[in-house]
Amino acid sequence: MCPSFHCGRLGNISYPFSNYTHPFCGLSLLDCNEPKIQLEKEGTWYNVAGITDKEIRFPYQEFKDNGKTQICDSSYNWLLAISPLISYEVSSPNLTLFKCKPHSRLHEDYFQGFSSYSGCEDHDIYYKYPQQNLPIIPPQCSVIYLPVSKYPSSEANDLSTLLAPEFSLRFHVNDICKDCHKDGRLCRNVKGNAESNAFCCAVAETPHVENKTDWRRKLKIGFGAGVGGVLVTCLIAFIYHRRNKKFSAFSTLLSRKFSKMDLEKGSTYFGLHYFTYNELEDATNNFDPTKEVGDGGFGTVYHGKLRDGRVVAVKRLYENNYKRVEQFMNEVEILSRLRHQNLVSLYGCTSRHSRELLLVYEFVPNGTVADHLHGDRVKPGCLTWPHRMSIAIETATALAYLHASEIIHRDVKTNNILLDNNFHVKVADFGLSRLFPTDVTHVSTAPQGTPGYLDPDYHQCYQLTYKSDVYSFGVVLVELISSKPALDIFRHRHEVKLSNMAIEKIQNHTLHELVDPCLGFESDDEARRRITLVAELAYQCLQLEKEERPSMDEVLEVLRGIESTEMDTTEDRRRATKEYPSTASAGFD
């Protein structure tokens, strides 16, 4: 284990920090003479005000003193990447700022009512104090956080007056690295690839002191051997990593997860097969880029053909970090217990021994609903109303089934609704889904989902309920009647979110401005009637207060009622045509 050490006015310090006496031992290096800290190996040095077992405190007065230069630099310095070894997050009160490409009229319109700072060469900064109802992050922007004073100056337009003289970072050490340290080994990144999340847990040789005379010599030899051992081990790991493209560093985590599922006690688990990496590599022609068919939440999806002739979709993780692994395992655990004609079927996955984490699904060939409404599968003419109505009902059926199974999808959107060649629905992407206990009204969790579909009540109160899926489905209904995307920054700023546009049009009795013209809303009374009914249902789903929204079962019942009246009307017309052909022809040409 790494020894603790005294670090000047910071007091006694222990792992994950180290000093120059044992520079290779910890994950962040301290210079106790200043004192300063290097959060990342060979990275920037920062002054330190104090360290506890959970947080690091930093003086921020230099930021306020140095003005423009530090404001621009800070928007880089504190965008802390999450390392696979140790991660940091701002824990003191902070101000959310939007860092965007400079001189954009779109951003100026989007951030109306915000203060801005344009003194940086390659980006503008937008912020609002006090903070409330922060917008969704628009394209070409990212979020940064800076510490805010508890008692800021009244001049809130001056960014420097808002900032605190000190702030804190909370740190979290990877559980595997903690275990590695307890076992007397060293946790190290595999070097040589800035994008790599791979790391190794290397054995550290500890010098054994035999006598005082040669203590220093043997300490140096032992230390050198230890460092050499670490470097050689990491080098070997890195070579293996390079040879296999994306060496996974998560076998321990996966071992825990898979052991809970007993996935490898046989070749199946509740009918879920596990595949070898080579089998899926062959099926996709070595993950040929021409076989990419889309993105699937946390990975790229490839079209493939198994040796037994089955056509499949293979999802490959974008990157092997803990968040992706959690989403991978979440999808396996949820889909392995579900069977429904309107949910995509999961055939299996790779085992924890595999070189990469891969999921294998049934292949759904006709793209997504988004593709057919406003994507690359839009064809001359129109996606017919019967198809749209069928999509709405089948999607609602799938969501009602999930809710009955105590599962919240949490990422309902038209990009996650797949279509077969007969336009039947397969709801997909369960990486963010959540099992929901029967004895609670909500689950408190950080908001996750897709901008434009995210329940505002969930976003503000951090309370996830079944009604969060209902809100997202309301957006899907509006897409079905409008053929417009859920989010479009090129629309008027009050209409960037389709849900806002829909509510405004419905309340102002200007629904015709929202509806896709190809649906005949203004020329066909029957089309107007049924589209209006669906719009009214969408309006109920989009209520800001979750208590005012219907349940998914109620939504499904209303949709089936609308469909049944359509069928009755169609049957009446058919009979009229049969009994009074000349009159019918005159009336419905």
N, C-alpha and C positions, 0 to 999 in steps of 0.2 A: 504493500500500500504506500501511497505517497505520504511523506511525513508532513505534519503541519509545521508552520514557521511563523516567526514574528516579523511583521512588516511595518515598522515605524509606528506612526500614529494610527494606522489601521488596526493595530493589535494583532492577535493570533489569527492566522488564516490557514484554511485547509482545502482539500480537494473540492471543486475542480480547478483550483488556482495553483500556480506554481511560481517560483522565483528563479533567479539566475543560478542558484545553487543546484536546483533540480529542474532545469528548464524543459526537459522532455516529459516530465511526470504529469502535469496538469493539462487542462484544455484551454486555459487562458493564462497569459504570462503577466506577472506584476513586476514593476520596477519600484522597489520599496523606498528608494531615495527621494523620489519626487513627491508623492507616489503617483504612478500612472499604470494604466492597464492596456493590454493589447487583446481585444476581444477575439480577433481572428489571427491565426498564425501569420506573421510577417505583414500584419495589417496596421491600421492607424493607431497611434497611442492617444489615450484620453486621460485627462486628470481625474482622480478619484477622490471623493469626499468621504466615503465610508463603504464598508461591506458587511452584510449579515449572511446568514446561511441561506437566504432566499433572494436577496436584492443587492444591487450595486447602486450607490448614490453618486451622481456626477454634479460638479459645479457648472452652472450654465451662464455665469456672469460674463465670461469672455464672449459669448454669443452676443449679448446685449451691447457690450462695449465696442465690438468690431463692426457692427452695422451690416451694410449690404453684403460684404464678402461672406460673412458667417451665415447670413440668412440663406444665401444661395448654396453654400457648402453644406449647411445642415440638412438640406433636402436630399443630399446624397448620404451624408455620414450616418444618419439614423434610419436609413432604410435597411434594417438588419435582416440579412438572409437567415433562414432557419437551417442550421447545420444538422446533419444526422447525429452529431455528438452532443451539442448543447444549443439551446435556442433561447432567445431573449425577447421580451416584450416590454413596452413602456407601461409601468404600473402607477406612476404618479398621474395626477390630473393632466389631461393633455388636450390640445386643440387639433381638430381634424382639418387638414388643408388638402386642397386638390392641386396637384402638380400637373400642368398640361403643356402641350406644345404651344409655343408662343404665337401671339398675334393672330389668333383665330377668332373670327367673327362669330362662329358657331358657339364657342365657349363663352364669349361675352354675353350672348343671348341666353345661354343655358344657365349662367350663374348670375342672372340679374338679382340685385339685392345683396350680393356678396361684396366684400372688400377684396381688393386685388393688389398684388405686388408684381411689378413687371421689370424689376431691376436686374434679373438674371439673364444671361445671354441665351440660354437654350431652353428656358421654360418660364411660364408664368405661374403665379401662385394665387389661388382663390380661397377665401376663408370667410367665416361668419361668426361673430361673437355678440351675444351668447348663442351657442349652438342649439339648433332645433330643426327637426324635419330635414335632415341632410339628404340631398338628392342622391340618386343612383349614379355611380361613377360613369361618366360618358366615355366614348372612345377617345384614345390618345391622351388619357389622363390616368394618373395613379394617385393613391392616397398616401399622405405622410402625416406623422404625428409629432408635435412639438409641445414641450411642457408649458402649461399656462399658469400664470400667477393666481393665487387664491384671491388677491385683491388687486386686479388690474386697473390701470389708469382709465379714466373716463374716455380717453382718446382711443376708442376701440379700432379706429381705422389705421392706427400706427401699429404694425405687427410687432415691433420690438417692445412696445409698452405692455403687450399682453403676456410676454414670456416670463417664466419663473427663473429665479437665480439658481435653482437646483432641481434636479429631477432624478427619477429612479428607474432602473431596469430590473425586472424580475427575470431570473434565469432558471432554466429547467434542464437537468442532465438526463440524457437518454438512459432508460432503465437498463439496457444491455451494457452501457458503459459503466453504470454504477456497479453491476455485478462483476464486470471485468476488473474494476478497480479493487473490489473486495477480495477477489481471487489473486491479487498481487500482480495483475497484468496491466498492460497499457493499451488504451483505446486510441486509435489513430485513423485519420482520413487516409484513404489510398490516394497518393499524390499523382500529379501528372495530367489530371483532367479537371478543369475548373468547374465543369458541369456535374462531376461525379458525386454521388451520394454514398459511394461504397466506403466501408471502413473495415478495419481488422482489429481483433483483440489479440495483441501480441504478448508473448512471454518476455518478461524483463528479468535478466540475470541480476541477482542481488549479491554483491561482494560479501564474502565471509571473512571477518577480521580474525587473524590468528595471533598476531602479536602487535605491539605498539610500534616496533621498529619499522616494519614494512607496511604499516597501515595505509599510508598515503599512496604508495606504489600500487598496492593491491586494490585500493579504492578506485584508482584511475583505470586499472586494467578491468576491474569488474564493471565500472561505469561504461567504459568503452565497449566491452563485450555486450552489455545490456543494450546500449544504443545501437551497436552493430546488429544485434539480434533483431531489434525492432525494425531497423531499416531493411534488413534482408527479408524479414517476414512480410513487411508491407510491400516490398518490391515484388516478391513472389505473388502476393495477392493481387497487386496491380496488373502484372503480366497476365494472370489468369482472367482478371476483369476485362482487359483489353481484348484478349483472344475470344472471349465469349460475348463481346459487345456491351452487355449491360449486366455485369455480375451483381447478383442480389445480395444485399447485406442484411437481410431480414429473416434469416432462417430461425433464429431464436423466437422472434415474435410470431412467425408463422407456425412454428412448432407448438407454441401455446395455443394459438387459435385453432389449428387443425386438430390438436389432441382433444379439444372440447367437442369437436364434431365427429371424431373417430373416422375421419374421411378415408384413412388409409388402412383400415382393418381389412378391407377387401377392395375390389375394384369399383364398388359402388357405395353410395350412401343415400338411402331413400330414392334409389333409382338414378342418382347423380354419378356419372362415370368420371374417372379422372384420366387424363390423356398425358402422353409423354410430350416433351417439348419438340423432339424430332418429328413426331407424327404431325403436329400442327405446323411446323416449319415446312414440311413437305406439302401439306394441304394448301398452304398459301403461297407456294413457290418462293420460299425463303422471305416471306413478308414483302412480296413484290409491291412497290408503290402503286402500280397500275391496278392492284386488287383492293385498294382502299375504297371503302364505300361510305365512310363518314366518321364522325366523332361520337363516342359513346360515354359522355359524362367525364370519366377519368381515364379514357384510353382511346386509341385509334381502332376502328373496326375494319377487318379485312374479310373479303369474300374468299371462301375456301371449299375444297372438296376432300372429304375423308376417304381413306382407303376402301371403306365399305360402300362408297358411292354417295353418301349423304352430302348434300350441299349445306354448308354451315356459315355462320358469322363468327369470327374470332376476334375478341377484344384484347388488345395489348396495352398494358399500362403506359402512360406517357413517361413516367419516371417512378423509380422505386423508392419513394419516401413513405413515412409512416402514415400520412393522411391517405395516400393512394392504397396502401395495403389494407387500411381499415375499410375503405370503400369497397375494395375487392372482396374482403371477407364478409362484409355486410350484404353484398349482393348474393354471394354464395349461400349464406345462412337463410336469407329471406326467400329467394327463389327456390331453394331446395324443398321448402315446405308448402309451396303454392302450386296449384294446378287449375288453370282457367283458360277457356278458349280465347279470351281477349288479353291474356298476358303472354309475353314472349317466353318461350320455353328455354330453360337452361339445360343443355345436354351434359355439361361437365366442366372441369377446369384442370389445370396442371397441379401437381402435388407440390408440397413445400420443398422437395428436393430439386425441383425444376430450375433451369437457368433463369427463366422469367415467369411472371405470373400472367396466365392467360385464361380467359373465359370462353366457352364454346356454346353458342346459341343456335336455335333454328334460324335459318336464313329467311328473312322477310323481304321479298324482292322489289316491292313497289315504292320504296322511299318512305318519307315521312309526310305527315299532314302538312307541315310547313313547306315542304318541297312543292306540293300541289297547290297551295294557296298563294304563296308569294316567293317561291324558290325556283330552282332550275327545272322543275317538272311541270311548271305552268304551261298549259297548252292553249292554242287558239280556242275560243269559246269559253267554257267555264266548267269547273267542278260542279256537277249537277246538285240541285237541292236534295234529292233523295240520298245521294252519296253523303252529303254533309250531315243530313239528319241521322243517317245510319252511323256515321263516325261519332256524332255526339252521344247517341244512345249506347253504343258499344263501349266507348270510353267511360261513360258514367257507370255502366254495368261493371267494368273492371275495377273502378275506384270503389264502388259500393262493396264489391267482394273483398277488396283489400281492407276496408274499414271494418267489415264484419269479421275479418281475420286479425283484427287489432294491429293493423299496419297503416302508417301514414306514408304516402309516397314521397312527399316533400319536394318534388321537382316535376310537377305536372306541367307540360308545355307541348306545343305541337311538334317540336323536334324530337320528343320522346314518344310520340304516337306513330308507330309504324303501320304500313298498309300492305296487304298482300295483293295479288293480281285482281282479286274480286273486291278490293277496297274494304276488306274486313280489317278490324283494328287489332293490333298487338301493342299493348303498353309496355314500354321498356325502361331501362336505366333505373336500377334500384340502389345505386351506390349511396344515396343520401337518405334512403328510406329509414323509418324508425318504428320499432316495435312499441306499441302503446299500451301501458298497463290498463286493466279494466277498472281499477278502483280509484283512478285519478281523473281530474277534469282537464289537466294540461301537463305538459312536460316543459320545464324551463331549460332552454338550450339556446346557444348562439344562433342567430338566423343564418340559414343556408338555403340556397335555391338560385333561381335565375332572375336577374333584373327584368322587370316588366310583368312577372308572374308572382312575385313574392308578396305574401299577405302583409299589408301594412301594420295590422295589429300585432302579428308575430314579430315584425321588424322592430316595432317600438317597445313592446312589452316582453319580448323574449319568451313568449308562451306559445308553444306549439300545440295545436289541437287538430282534430279532423277537419275543422272548418277552414284550416289553412289550405288544404287540398281543394275545398269547395271554392275558395277565392280564385285559386289558379285555374280551376276548371271554368270559372266565369270568364276569365280572359280568353280561354280556348273557344268558348261559345261566341265571343265577340269576333275573334279571328274567323270563325266559320261563316259569319254573316257579312263580314267586311272584306275578307281576303287581305287584310293589312297585318303587318308584323306587330308583335306586342310592344316593341320599343323601336323608335325611329327618331334620331336626333335631328333629322332634316324636316320634321314636322314642326309646326308652331310650338313654342316652348310649353304651352299649356296642354299640348296634345302629344308630347313626346311619348308618354305612356298611353297605350291604347285604352287601358281601363279608364283613365281620366277623360279621354275623348268620348268614350261610350257613355259614361255617366252624364257628361255635359249635353250630348246630343239627345239622349233619352229625356232628360229633365226639361230641355228646351223644345221638345216636340219637333226635333229636326233629324229624326232617325234616318230619313232618306239620304242625308249627307254622309252617313256612315256606311250604309249597305252597299255591297258590290253591285254595280248597275246590271251585271249579267244575270242577276237573280230575278229581274222583272218586278222589283218592288213598286215602281211607279206606274207600271202598265198592267199589272195583274192583281186584282183584288184578293184572290185567294193566296197568292204569294205574299202580299202585304200582310195579310192576317197571320199566317204562320210564322213569318219572320219577326213580326211584332211580338208574338208570344214567346219566341226564343229570346228576343232582346230583353223582354220583361223578366224572364228567368235569369238571364245573365246579370241584369241590374240587381236582383236580389242576392245573387252570389257575390257581387262586388261591394256589398255594404261594408263600411269601415269597421263597424262593430261586429265581431264574430257572432255574437248572440242573435243578431238580426238575420244571419244567413241561414238558408235551409240546410238540412243534412243531405248527404249524398243519396240516400234512399229517396228522400222527397224530390230531389232534382230528377232522379231517374223516373219516378212516377209521373212527374209533369211532362217530361220528354216523351214518354210512351203515350201519354194522353194526347199530346200534340200530334204524334204520328198516327194514332188511331183515328183522329178526326180527318187527317189527310187521306187515310185509306178509305174512310166512309165517303169523303167527297169524290175520290177517284172512282169508287164503285157507283156512286150516283151518276157520275158523268158517263161511265161505261153503259149503264142501263139506259140513260137518256139517248145515247148514240144509237143503241140497238132498237129502242122503241120508236124514237122520233128522229131518224137520221137527218132529214132536211133541216129541222129546227136546230138540232144540235150543231150541225155544221155551220149554220148561220151564226150561232151564238158564240162559238169558241174558235173561230178562225184566227 
